[in-house]
Amino acid sequence: MPNRKKKTISRYLKKDGAQVETVIMDMSHSFKLAVREAMDRPLIIADRFHDCRYVHWGWIR
């Protein structure tokens, strides 16, 4: 995609994501809002890398 804007992501999912039921992504606020706006009831899963990174950051602070 050309950018990470909510409008761009939402437009893409509305056009090409009709059969998508599960989305694995980083927990970017704009991504999450776009997915929820474009899809009926998606299952949103934080990807392993970002999940582990957030846990690590919380542990070292």
Biopython code that builds the backbone (N, CA, C, O; Angstrom):
import numpy as np
from Bio.PDB.StructureBuilder import StructureBuilder

atoms = [
    (1, "MET", "N", (0.834, -1.173, 0.000)),
    (1, "MET", "CA", (0.000, 0.000, 0.000)),
    (1, "MET", "C", (0.882, 1.241, 0.000)),
    (1, "MET", "O", (2.006, 1.205, 0.502)),
    (2, "PRO", "N", (0.394, 2.309, -0.544)),
    (2, "PRO", "CA", (1.221, 3.508, -0.661)),
    (2, "PRO", "C", (1.507, 4.212, 0.665)),
    (2, "PRO", "O", (2.499, 4.932, 0.778)),
    (3, "ASN", "N", (0.646, 4.010, 1.673)),
    (3, "ASN", "CA", (0.872, 4.651, 2.974)),
    (3, "ASN", "C", (0.125, 3.885, 4.057)),
    (3, "ASN", "O", (-0.550, 2.896, 3.772)),
    (4, "ARG", "N", (0.247, 4.344, 5.298)),
    (4, "ARG", "CA", (-0.366, 3.664, 6.441)),
    (4, "ARG", "C", (-1.598, 4.411, 6.968)),
    (4, "ARG", "O", (-2.018, 4.191, 8.105)),
    (5, "LYS", "N", (-2.161, 5.270, 6.165)),
    (5, "LYS", "CA", (-3.312, 6.067, 6.606)),
    (5, "LYS", "C", (-4.557, 5.199, 6.718)),
    (5, "LYS", "O", (-4.757, 4.251, 5.958)),
    (6, "LYS", "N", (-5.382, 5.556, 7.689)),
    (6, "LYS", "CA", (-6.618, 4.814, 7.950)),
    (6, "LYS", "C", (-7.491, 4.740, 6.693)),
    (6, "LYS", "O", (-8.030, 3.682, 6.370)),
    (7, "LYS", "N", (-7.625, 5.838, 6.004)),
    (7, "LYS", "CA", (-8.477, 5.889, 4.813)),
    (7, "LYS", "C", (-7.988, 4.928, 3.725)),
    (7, "LYS", "O", (-8.793, 4.246, 3.090)),
    (8, "THR", "N", (-6.679, 4.874, 3.512)),
    (8, "THR", "CA", (-6.093, 3.993, 2.496)),
    (8, "THR", "C", (-6.325, 2.533, 2.849)),
    (8, "THR", "O", (-6.723, 1.739, 1.997)),
    (9, "ILE", "N", (-6.080, 2.182, 4.091)),
    (9, "ILE", "CA", (-6.238, 0.797, 4.541)),
    (9, "ILE", "C", (-7.698, 0.377, 4.481)),
    (9, "ILE", "O", (-8.019, -0.707, 3.994)),
    (10, "SER", "N", (-8.570, 1.225, 4.968)),
    (10, "SER", "CA", (-9.992, 0.920, 4.965)),
    (10, "SER", "C", (-10.508, 0.738, 3.542)),
    (10, "SER", "O", (-11.276, -0.185, 3.274)),
    (11, "ARG", "N", (-10.093, 1.608, 2.632)),
    (11, "ARG", "CA", (-10.523, 1.513, 1.239)),
    (11, "ARG", "C", (-10.059, 0.182, 0.625)),
    (11, "ARG", "O", (-10.819, -0.481, -0.080)),
    (12, "TYR", "N", (-8.820, -0.193, 0.897)),
    (12, "TYR", "CA", (-8.282, -1.450, 0.374)),
    (12, "TYR", "C", (-9.080, -2.640, 0.899)),
    (12, "TYR", "O", (-9.454, -3.525, 0.129)),
    (13, "LEU", "N", (-9.343, -2.667, 2.200)),
    (13, "LEU", "CA", (-10.068, -3.800, 2.785)),
    (13, "LEU", "C", (-11.507, -3.873, 2.296)),
    (13, "LEU", "O", (-12.030, -4.966, 2.078)),
    (14, "LYS", "N", (-12.140, -2.745, 2.125)),
    (14, "LYS", "CA", (-13.515, -2.751, 1.611)),
    (14, "LYS", "C", (-13.555, -3.297, 0.186)),
    (14, "LYS", "O", (-14.502, -3.983, -0.198)),
    (15, "LYS", "N", (-12.518, -2.985, -0.595)),
    (15, "LYS", "CA", (-12.474, -3.423, -1.986)),
    (15, "LYS", "C", (-12.013, -4.876, -2.128)),
    (15, "LYS", "O", (-12.626, -5.649, -2.865)),
    (16, "ASP", "N", (-10.943, -5.252, -1.432)),
    (16, "ASP", "CA", (-10.299, -6.547, -1.657)),
    (16, "ASP", "C", (-10.317, -7.488, -0.450)),
    (16, "ASP", "O", (-9.728, -8.566, -0.512)),
    (17, "GLY", "N", (-10.966, -7.113, 0.624)),
    (17, "GLY", "CA", (-10.900, -7.937, 1.819)),
    (17, "GLY", "C", (-12.215, -8.583, 2.225)),
    (17, "GLY", "O", (-12.414, -8.881, 3.403)),
    (18, "ALA", "N", (-13.100, -8.801, 1.292)),
    (18, "ALA", "CA", (-14.429, -9.326, 1.608)),
    (18, "ALA", "C", (-14.403, -10.695, 2.294)),
    (18, "ALA", "O", (-15.243, -10.976, 3.148)),
    (19, "GLN", "N", (-13.447, -11.540, 1.925)),
    (19, "GLN", "CA", (-13.389, -12.890, 2.486)),
    (19, "GLN", "C", (-12.491, -12.991, 3.724)),
    (19, "GLN", "O", (-12.357, -14.068, 4.305)),
    (20, "VAL", "N", (-11.885, -11.889, 4.124)),
    (20, "VAL", "CA", (-10.961, -11.899, 5.263)),
    (20, "VAL", "C", (-11.745, -11.974, 6.571)),
    (20, "VAL", "O", (-12.674, -11.197, 6.790)),
    (21, "GLU", "N", (-11.370, -12.906, 7.432)),
    (21, "GLU", "CA", (-12.010, -13.049, 8.737)),
    (21, "GLU", "C", (-11.045, -12.751, 9.879)),
    (21, "GLU", "O", (-11.460, -12.338, 10.962)),
    (22, "THR", "N", (-9.747, -12.964, 9.626)),
    (22, "THR", "CA", (-8.728, -12.779, 10.650)),
    (22, "THR", "C", (-7.636, -11.871, 10.115)),
    (22, "THR", "O", (-7.173, -12.035, 8.987)),
    (23, "VAL", "N", (-7.225, -10.904, 10.942)),
    (23, "VAL", "CA", (-6.170, -9.976, 10.552)),
    (23, "VAL", "C", (-5.054, -10.056, 11.586)),
    (23, "VAL", "O", (-5.281, -9.839, 12.776)),
    (24, "ILE", "N", (-3.845, -10.367, 11.122)),
    (24, "ILE", "CA", (-2.678, -10.386, 11.992)),
    (24, "ILE", "C", (-1.857, -9.158, 11.641)),
    (24, "ILE", "O", (-1.456, -8.980, 10.491)),
    (25, "MET", "N", (-1.604, -8.303, 12.643)),
    (25, "MET", "CA", (-0.976, -7.018, 12.350)),
    (25, "MET", "C", (-0.280, -6.471, 13.574)),
    (25, "MET", "O", (-0.465, -6.960, 14.688)),
    (26, "ASP", "N", (0.540, -5.427, 13.343)),
    (26, "ASP", "CA", (1.033, -4.708, 14.506)),
    (26, "ASP", "C", (-0.173, -3.947, 15.063)),
    (26, "ASP", "O", (-1.194, -3.835, 14.385)),
    (27, "MET", "N", (-0.074, -3.449, 16.226)),
    (27, "MET", "CA", (-1.254, -2.842, 16.839)),
    (27, "MET", "C", (-1.320, -1.334, 16.604)),
    (27, "MET", "O", (-1.707, -0.570, 17.488)),
    (28, "SER", "N", (-0.940, -0.927, 15.415)),
    (28, "SER", "CA", (-1.059, 0.464, 15.016)),
    (28, "SER", "C", (-2.510, 0.905, 15.188)),
    (28, "SER", "O", (-3.437, 0.226, 14.746)),
    (29, "HIS", "N", (-2.685, 2.034, 15.827)),
    (29, "HIS", "CA", (-4.039, 2.543, 16.073)),
    (29, "HIS", "C", (-4.791, 2.759, 14.760)),
    (29, "HIS", "O", (-5.968, 2.414, 14.655)),
    (30, "SER", "N", (-4.114, 3.332, 13.754)),
    (30, "SER", "CA", (-4.797, 3.592, 12.480)),
    (30, "SER", "C", (-5.154, 2.292, 11.764)),
    (30, "SER", "O", (-6.223, 2.198, 11.160)),
    (31, "PHE", "N", (-4.273, 1.282, 11.821)),
    (31, "PHE", "CA", (-4.603, -0.014, 11.220)),
    (31, "PHE", "C", (-5.827, -0.617, 11.888)),
    (31, "PHE", "O", (-6.750, -1.083, 11.219)),
    (32, "LYS", "N", (-5.823, -0.603, 13.204)),
    (32, "LYS", "CA", (-6.925, -1.211, 13.961)),
    (32, "LYS", "C", (-8.256, -0.516, 13.644)),
    (32, "LYS", "O", (-9.266, -1.185, 13.429)),
    (33, "LEU", "N", (-8.258, 0.803, 13.614)),
    (33, "LEU", "CA", (-9.485, 1.541, 13.283)),
    (33, "LEU", "C", (-9.949, 1.238, 11.859)),
    (33, "LEU", "O", (-11.143, 1.066, 11.613)),
    (34, "ALA", "N", (-9.009, 1.176, 10.931)),
    (34, "ALA", "CA", (-9.359, 0.907, 9.534)),
    (34, "ALA", "C", (-9.952, -0.482, 9.374)),
    (34, "ALA", "O", (-10.936, -0.658, 8.655)),
    (35, "VAL", "N", (-9.368, -1.463, 10.032)),
    (35, "VAL", "CA", (-9.869, -2.838, 9.946)),
    (35, "VAL", "C", (-11.273, -2.916, 10.528)),
    (35, "VAL", "O", (-12.162, -3.525, 9.933)),
    (36, "ARG", "N", (-11.471, -2.313, 11.666)),
    (36, "ARG", "CA", (-12.813, -2.342, 12.282)),
    (36, "ARG", "C", (-13.841, -1.604, 11.435)),
    (36, "ARG", "O", (-15.002, -2.011, 11.382)),
    (37, "GLU", "N", (-13.439, -0.539, 10.783)),
    (37, "GLU", "CA", (-14.358, 0.227, 9.943)),
    (37, "GLU", "C", (-14.730, -0.538, 8.674)),
    (37, "GLU", "O", (-15.876, -0.484, 8.226)),
    (38, "ALA", "N", (-13.772, -1.241, 8.103)),
    (38, "ALA", "CA", (-13.978, -1.884, 6.807)),
    (38, "ALA", "C", (-14.618, -3.260, 6.897)),
    (38, "ALA", "O", (-15.248, -3.718, 5.943)),
    (39, "MET", "N", (-14.462, -3.918, 8.030)),
    (39, "MET", "CA", (-14.918, -5.297, 8.137)),
    (39, "MET", "C", (-15.991, -5.432, 9.208)),
    (39, "MET", "O", (-16.063, -4.631, 10.140)),
    (40, "ASP", "N", (-16.810, -6.441, 9.062)),
    (40, "ASP", "CA", (-17.930, -6.631, 9.975)),
    (40, "ASP", "C", (-17.463, -6.928, 11.402)),
    (40, "ASP", "O", (-17.655, -6.101, 12.293)),
    (41, "ARG", "N", (-16.869, -8.066, 11.626)),
    (41, "ARG", "CA", (-16.393, -8.440, 12.962)),
    (41, "ARG", "C", (-15.079, -9.209, 12.832)),
    (41, "ARG", "O", (-15.044, -10.424, 13.028)),
    (42, "PRO", "N", (-14.014, -8.508, 12.506)),
    (42, "PRO", "CA", (-12.745, -9.214, 12.287)),
    (42, "PRO", "C", (-12.131, -9.702, 13.595)),
    (42, "PRO", "O", (-12.307, -9.091, 14.649)),
    (43, "LEU", "N", (-11.422, -10.791, 13.506)),
    (43, "LEU", "CA", (-10.604, -11.247, 14.614)),
    (43, "LEU", "C", (-9.243, -10.600, 14.400)),
    (43, "LEU", "O", (-8.560, -10.897, 13.421)),
    (44, "ILE", "N", (-8.846, -9.713, 15.318)),
    (44, "ILE", "CA", (-7.584, -8.998, 15.200)),
    (44, "ILE", "C", (-6.584, -9.626, 16.157)),
    (44, "ILE", "O", (-6.828, -9.736, 17.358)),
    (45, "ILE", "N", (-5.444, -10.038, 15.592)),
    (45, "ILE", "CA", (-4.403, -10.690, 16.379)),
    (45, "ILE", "C", (-3.116, -9.882, 16.249)),
    (45, "ILE", "O", (-2.701, -9.533, 15.144)),
    (46, "ALA", "N", (-2.488, -9.587, 17.392)),
    (46, "ALA", "CA", (-1.202, -8.892, 17.364)),
    (46, "ALA", "C", (-0.142, -9.865, 16.867)),
    (46, "ALA", "O", (-0.075, -11.005, 17.327)),
    (47, "ASP", "N", (0.690, -9.413, 15.923)),
    (47, "ASP", "CA", (1.718, -10.302, 15.407)),
    (47, "ASP", "C", (2.748, -10.597, 16.497)),
    (47, "ASP", "O", (2.932, -9.805, 17.421)),
    (48, "ARG", "N", (3.407, -11.727, 16.378)),
    (48, "ARG", "CA", (4.324, -12.220, 17.408)),
    (48, "ARG", "C", (5.462, -11.247, 17.689)),
    (48, "ARG", "O", (5.812, -11.024, 18.847)),
    (49, "PHE", "N", (6.037, -10.668, 16.650)),
    (49, "PHE", "CA", (7.162, -9.764, 16.848)),
    (49, "PHE", "C", (6.773, -8.587, 17.728)),
    (49, "PHE", "O", (7.453, -8.296, 18.712)),
    (50, "HIS", "N", (5.689, -7.911, 17.382)),
    (50, "HIS", "CA", (5.297, -6.728, 18.140)),
    (50, "HIS", "C", (4.809, -7.098, 19.534)),
    (50, "HIS", "O", (5.055, -6.362, 20.489)),
    (51, "ASP", "N", (4.129, -8.218, 19.662)),
    (51, "ASP", "CA", (3.682, -8.675, 20.975)),
    (51, "ASP", "C", (4.879, -8.889, 21.899)),
    (51, "ASP", "O", (4.876, -8.428, 23.040)),
    (52, "CYS", "N", (5.899, -9.588, 21.408)),
    (52, "CYS", "CA", (7.108, -9.837, 22.212)),
    (52, "CYS", "C", (7.849, -8.541, 22.513)),
    (52, "CYS", "O", (8.382, -8.366, 23.609)),
    (53, "ARG", "N", (7.883, -7.644, 21.552)),
    (53, "ARG", "CA", (8.572, -6.368, 21.758)),
    (53, "ARG", "C", (7.899, -5.569, 22.872)),
    (53, "ARG", "O", (8.585, -4.999, 23.721)),
    (54, "TYR", "N", (6.568, -5.519, 22.880)),
    (54, "TYR", "CA", (5.870, -4.770, 23.921)),
    (54, "TYR", "C", (6.114, -5.384, 25.300)),
    (54, "TYR", "O", (6.288, -4.660, 26.280)),
    (55, "VAL", "N", (6.125, -6.699, 25.375)),
    (55, "VAL", "CA", (6.409, -7.374, 26.642)),
    (55, "VAL", "C", (7.829, -7.041, 27.096)),
    (55, "VAL", "O", (8.055, -6.744, 28.269)),
    (56, "HIS", "N", (8.778, -7.090, 26.173)),
    (56, "HIS", "CA", (10.169, -6.787, 26.506)),
    (56, "HIS", "C", (10.308, -5.340, 26.993)),
    (56, "HIS", "O", (10.968, -5.086, 28.000)),
    (57, "TRP", "N", (9.696, -4.408, 26.290)),
    (57, "TRP", "CA", (9.766, -3.004, 26.704)),
    (57, "TRP", "C", (9.187, -2.825, 28.106)),
    (57, "TRP", "O", (9.741, -2.072, 28.908)),
    (58, "GLY", "N", (8.093, -3.498, 28.409)),
    (58, "GLY", "CA", (7.502, -3.394, 29.735)),
    (58, "GLY", "C", (8.395, -3.988, 30.804)),
    (58, "GLY", "O", (8.414, -3.514, 31.939)),
    (59, "TRP", "N", (9.132, -5.021, 30.445)),
    (59, "TRP", "CA", (9.998, -5.688, 31.408)),
    (59, "TRP", "C", (11.238, -4.871, 31.731)),
    (59, "TRP", "O", (11.687, -4.864, 32.877)),
    (60, "ILE", "N", (11.806, -4.176, 30.735)),
    (60, "ILE", "CA", (13.040, -3.436, 30.962)),
    (60, "ILE", "C", (12.808, -2.076, 31.589)),
    (60, "ILE", "O", (13.774, -1.429, 31.991)),
    (61, "ARG", "N", (11.610, -1.629, 31.688)),
    (61, "ARG", "CA", (11.341, -0.299, 32.267)),
    (61, "ARG", "C", (11.240, -0.367, 33.726)),
    (61, "ARG", "O", (11.018, 0.653, 34.378)),
]
sb = StructureBuilder()
sb.init_structure("model")
sb.init_model(0)
sb.init_chain("A")
sb.init_seg("    ")
for serial, (resi, resn, name, xyz) in enumerate(atoms, 1):
    if name == "N":
        sb.init_residue(resn, " ", resi, " ")
    sb.init_atom(name, np.array(xyz, "f"), 0.0, 1.0, " ", f" {name:<3s}", serial, name[0])
structure = sb.get_structure()
